[in-house]
Amino acid sequence: MPESLVVKDPKYLGKFIAVDEDFNIIGYADSREELERELARKGYSITDYDIIYVPKSLKKDSESQ
């Protein structure tokens, strides 16, 4: 897992996201359980991804302005 992951799309705020070994977002949902069910339905194993929660509010990075 990288030290940091940049998520720029606001649709992910307040969601659980799943990333694969190349740090591509492979799914997102409102709850961890919902996300795990959806990924299992798509054929992913729990060992294929990591789940991260993206908070609804984030501090603005002064360097990215």
DSSP file (Angstrom, degrees, kcal/mol; ACC not computed):
  #  RESIDUE AA STRUCTURE BP1 BP2  ACC     N-H-->O    O-->H-N    N-H-->O    O-->H-N    TCO  KAPPA ALPHA  PHI   PSI    X-CA   Y-CA   Z-CA
    1    1 A M              0   0    0      0, 0.0     4,-0.0     0, 0.0    20,-0.0   0.000 360.0 360.0 360.0 133.6    0.0    0.0    0.0
    2    2 A P        -     0   0    0      0, 0.0     3,-0.1     0, 0.0    21,-0.0  -0.269 360.0-112.7 -70.1 163.3    1.4    3.4   -0.9
    3    3 A E  S    S+     0   0    0      1,-0.2     2,-0.3     0, 0.0     0, 0.0   0.851 100.0  10.4 -63.4 -34.2    2.0    6.0    1.9
    4    4 A S        -     0   0    0      2,-0.0     2,-0.4     0, 0.0    -1,-0.2  -0.987  62.8-156.2-145.0 155.4   -0.8    8.1    0.3
    5    5 A L        -     0   0    0     -2,-0.3     2,-0.6    -3,-0.1    18,-0.0  -0.997  15.9-141.6-133.1 126.6   -3.4    7.8   -2.3
    6    6 A V        -     0   0    0     -2,-0.4     2,-0.6     2,-0.0    -2,-0.0  -0.802  17.1-176.9 -95.2 122.1   -4.9   10.7   -4.1
    7    7 A V        +     0   0    0     -2,-0.6    -2,-0.0     1,-0.1     5,-0.0  -0.958   9.1 168.5-118.6 110.8   -8.7   10.5   -4.7
    8    8 A K        +     0   0    0     -2,-0.6    -1,-0.1     4,-0.0    -2,-0.0   0.637  47.0  94.8 -99.5 -16.3   -9.9   13.6   -6.7
    9    9 A D    >   -     0   0    0      1,-0.1     3,-1.7     2,-0.0     4,-0.2  -0.671  64.3-149.2 -82.4 120.8  -13.4   12.5   -7.7
   10   10 A P  G >  S+     0   0    0      0, 0.0     3,-1.4     0, 0.0    -1,-0.1   0.665  88.4  78.3 -64.7 -15.1  -16.0   13.8   -5.2
   11   11 A K  G 3  S+     0   0    0      1,-0.3    -2,-0.0     3,-0.0    -3,-0.0   0.716  90.2  56.6 -66.2 -17.1  -18.2   10.8   -5.8
   12   12 A Y  G X  S+     0   0    0     -3,-1.7     3,-1.9     3,-0.1    42,-0.3   0.559  77.5 117.6 -89.1  -9.3  -15.9    8.8   -3.5
   13   13 A L  T <  S+     0   0    0     -3,-1.4    43,-0.3     1,-0.3     3,-0.1  -0.390  86.1  10.0 -63.9 130.4  -16.3   11.2   -0.5
   14   14 A G  T 3  S+     0   0    0     40,-2.3    -1,-0.3     1,-0.3     2,-0.3   0.643 111.2 112.0  76.4  15.9  -17.9    9.4    2.4
   15   15 A K  E <  S-A   54   0A   0     -3,-1.9    39,-2.8    39,-0.5     2,-0.5  -0.761  70.1-119.3-117.8 161.6  -17.5    6.0    0.6
   16   16 A F  E     -AB  53  29A   0     13,-3.0    13,-2.1    -2,-0.3     2,-0.4  -0.881  35.2-165.3 -93.7 130.8  -15.5    2.8    1.1
   17   17 A I  E     -AB  52  28A   0     35,-3.3    35,-2.8    -2,-0.5     2,-0.5  -0.919  11.4-145.8-119.9 148.1  -13.3    2.2   -2.0
   18   18 A A  E     -AB  51  27A   0      9,-2.8     8,-2.8    -2,-0.4     9,-1.0  -0.934  15.0-168.5-110.8 133.3  -11.5   -1.0   -3.0
   19   19 A V  E     -AB  50  25A   0     31,-2.5    31,-2.2    -2,-0.5     6,-0.2  -0.948  12.6-137.0-121.5 143.4   -8.2   -0.8   -4.8
   20   20 A D    >   -     0   0    0      4,-2.2     3,-2.2    -2,-0.4    29,-0.2  -0.163  44.6 -80.7 -85.4-174.0   -6.4   -3.6   -6.6
   21   21 A E  T 3  S+     0   0    0     27,-0.5    28,-0.1     1,-0.3    -1,-0.1   0.711 133.4  51.5 -64.9 -19.8   -2.6   -4.3   -6.3
   22   22 A D  T 3  S-     0   0    0      2,-0.1    -1,-0.3     0, 0.0     3,-0.1   0.283 120.1-110.8 -96.6   9.3   -1.9   -1.6   -8.9
   23   23 A F    <   +     0   0    0     -3,-2.2     2,-0.4     1,-0.3    -2,-0.1   0.753  67.6 148.4  66.0  28.6   -4.0    0.9   -6.9
   24   24 A N        -     0   0    0      1,-0.0    -4,-2.2     2,-0.0     2,-0.5  -0.755  55.1-114.8 -86.2 138.7   -6.8    1.1   -9.4
   25   25 A I  E     +B   19   0A   0     -2,-0.4    -6,-0.3    -6,-0.2     3,-0.1  -0.646  37.7 174.4 -75.5 121.1  -10.2    1.7   -7.9
   26   26 A I  E     -     0   0A   0     -8,-2.8     2,-0.3    -2,-0.5    -7,-0.2   0.468  60.6 -12.9-108.4  -4.8  -12.2   -1.5   -8.6
   27   27 A G  E     -B   18   0A   0     -9,-1.0    -9,-2.8     2,-0.0    -1,-0.3  -0.925  52.0-161.2 177.9 160.5  -15.4   -0.6   -6.7
   28   28 A Y  E     +B   17   0A   0     -2,-0.3     2,-0.3   -11,-0.2   -11,-0.2  -0.988  13.7 163.9-153.5 155.3  -17.0    1.7   -4.1
   29   29 A A  E     -B   16   0A   0    -13,-2.1   -13,-3.0    -2,-0.3    -2,-0.0  -0.970  48.0-103.3-161.8 169.1  -20.0    1.6   -1.8
   30   30 A D  S    S+     0   0    0     -2,-0.3     2,-0.3   -15,-0.2   -13,-0.1   0.771 104.6  32.9 -73.0 -27.0  -21.6    3.3    1.2
   31   31 A S  S  > S-     0   0    0      1,-0.1     4,-2.1   -15,-0.1     5,-0.1  -0.937  75.6-126.3-131.6 155.1  -20.7    0.4    3.5
   32   32 A R  H  > S+     0   0    0     -2,-0.3     4,-2.7     1,-0.2     5,-0.2   0.904 112.2  52.3 -62.0 -42.5  -17.8   -2.1    3.7
   33   33 A E  H  > S+     0   0    0      1,-0.2     4,-2.3     2,-0.2    -1,-0.2   0.914 108.9  49.3 -62.7 -44.1  -20.2   -5.0    3.7
   34   34 A E  H  > S+     0   0    0      1,-0.2     4,-2.3     2,-0.2    -1,-0.2   0.905 112.1  49.3 -61.1 -42.3  -22.0   -3.8    0.5
   35   35 A L  H  X S+     0   0    0     -4,-2.1     4,-2.5     2,-0.2     5,-0.2   0.920 110.1  49.8 -64.2 -45.2  -18.6   -3.3   -1.2
   36   36 A E  H  X S+     0   0    0     -4,-2.7     4,-2.1     1,-0.2    -2,-0.2   0.898 111.6  49.1 -62.3 -40.2  -17.4   -6.8   -0.2
   37   37 A R  H  X S+     0   0    0     -4,-2.3     4,-2.3     2,-0.2    -2,-0.2   0.925 111.8  48.8 -63.4 -44.7  -20.7   -8.4   -1.6
   38   38 A E  H  X S+     0   0    0     -4,-2.3     4,-1.6     1,-0.2    -2,-0.2   0.904 112.3  47.5 -63.4 -42.3  -20.4   -6.4   -4.8
   39   39 A L  H  <>S+     0   0    0     -4,-2.5     5,-2.8     2,-0.2     4,-0.4   0.875 110.7  51.5 -68.6 -36.6  -16.8   -7.4   -5.4
   40   40 A A  H ><5S+     0   0    0     -4,-2.1     3,-1.2    -5,-0.2    -1,-0.2   0.903 108.1  52.9 -64.2 -40.2  -17.5  -11.1   -4.6
   41   41 A R  H 3<5S+     0   0    0     -4,-2.3    -1,-0.2     1,-0.3    -2,-0.2   0.852 107.4  52.0 -62.1 -34.4  -20.4  -10.9   -7.2
   42   42 A K  T 3<5S-     0   0    0     -4,-1.6    -1,-0.3    -5,-0.2    -2,-0.2   0.521 125.9-103.4 -80.0  -5.7  -17.9   -9.6   -9.7
   43   43 A G  T < 5S+     0   0    0     -3,-1.2     2,-0.2    -4,-0.4    -3,-0.2   0.542  71.9 143.3  98.3   7.3  -15.5  -12.5   -8.9
   44   44 A Y      < -     0   0    0     -5,-2.8    -1,-0.3    -6,-0.1     2,-0.3  -0.591  41.7-139.6 -81.9 143.1  -12.9  -10.8   -6.8
   45   45 A S    >   -     0   0    0     -2,-0.2     3,-2.4     1,-0.1     4,-0.3  -0.691  26.2-112.9 -92.9 153.6  -11.4  -12.6   -3.8
   46   46 A I  G >  S+     0   0    0      1,-0.3     3,-0.7    -2,-0.3    -1,-0.1   0.746 119.1  59.5 -57.9 -23.4  -10.8  -10.7   -0.5
   47   47 A T  G 3  S+     0   0    0      1,-0.2    -1,-0.3     3,-0.0     3,-0.0   0.530  91.5  70.5 -82.7  -5.4   -7.0  -11.2   -1.2
   48   48 A D  G <  S+     0   0    0     -3,-2.4   -27,-0.5   -28,-0.1     2,-0.3   0.572 104.9  22.6 -86.2 -10.1   -7.4   -9.3   -4.5
   49   49 A Y    <   -     0   0    0     -3,-0.7     2,-0.3    -4,-0.3   -29,-0.2  -0.952  60.7-132.1-152.5 165.1   -8.0   -5.8   -3.0
   50   50 A D  E     -A   19   0A   0    -31,-2.2   -31,-2.5    -2,-0.3     2,-0.4  -0.924  24.8-136.5-117.9 149.3   -7.6   -3.4   -0.1
   51   51 A I  E     -A   18   0A   0     -2,-0.3     2,-0.4   -33,-0.2   -33,-0.2  -0.913  21.2-177.6-111.4 134.5  -10.5   -1.3    1.3
   52   52 A I  E     -A   17   0A   0    -35,-2.8   -35,-3.3    -2,-0.4     2,-0.5  -0.980  20.9-136.3-129.4 139.1  -10.1    2.3    2.2
   53   53 A Y  E     -A   16   0A   0     -2,-0.4   -37,-0.2   -37,-0.2   -40,-0.1  -0.850  13.7-153.4 -94.9 131.1  -12.6    4.7    3.7
   54   54 A V  E     -A   15   0A   0    -39,-2.8   -40,-2.3    -2,-0.5   -39,-0.5  -0.915  20.8-129.6-103.3 113.2  -12.6    8.2    2.1
   55   55 A P        -     0   0    0      0, 0.0   -41,-0.2     0, 0.0   -40,-0.2  -0.177  12.2-123.0 -60.6 154.9  -13.8   10.8    4.6
   56   56 A K  S    S+     0   0    0    -43,-0.3     2,-0.5     1,-0.2   -43,-0.1   0.849  98.4  39.9 -67.5 -34.9  -16.6   13.2    3.6
   57   57 A S  S    S-     0   0    0    -44,-0.0     2,-0.4   -43,-0.0    -1,-0.2  -0.963  70.4-176.8-121.7 134.1  -14.5   16.2    4.4
   58   58 A L        -     0   0    0     -2,-0.5     2,-0.2    -4,-0.1    -4,-0.0  -0.932  32.3-107.6-124.6 147.8  -10.8   16.5    3.7
   59   59 A K        -     0   0    0     -2,-0.4     2,-0.3     1,-0.1    -2,-0.0  -0.522  42.5-111.8 -68.3 140.6   -8.3   19.3    4.6
   60   60 A K        -     0   0    0     -2,-0.2     2,-0.7     1,-0.1    -1,-0.1  -0.599  24.6-126.6 -75.3 132.4   -7.3   21.2    1.5
   61   61 A D    >   -     0   0    0     -2,-0.3     3,-1.4     1,-0.2     4,-0.3  -0.714  12.8-152.3 -80.9 115.7   -3.7   20.6    0.5
   62   62 A S  G >  S+     0   0    0     -2,-0.7     3,-0.7     1,-0.3    -1,-0.2   0.750  92.5  59.6 -63.0 -24.2   -2.2   24.1    0.2
   63   63 A E  G 3  S+     0   0    0      1,-0.2    -1,-0.3     2,-0.1    -2,-0.0   0.729  99.1  57.3 -76.2 -21.2    0.3   22.8   -2.4
   64   64 A S  G <         0   0    0     -3,-1.4    -1,-0.2     1,-0.2    -2,-0.2   0.414 360.0 360.0 -91.6   3.3   -2.4   21.6   -4.8
   65   65 A Q    <         0   0    0     -3,-0.7    -1,-0.2    -4,-0.3    -2,-0.1   0.476 360.0 360.0 -82.5 360.0   -4.0   25.1   -5.1
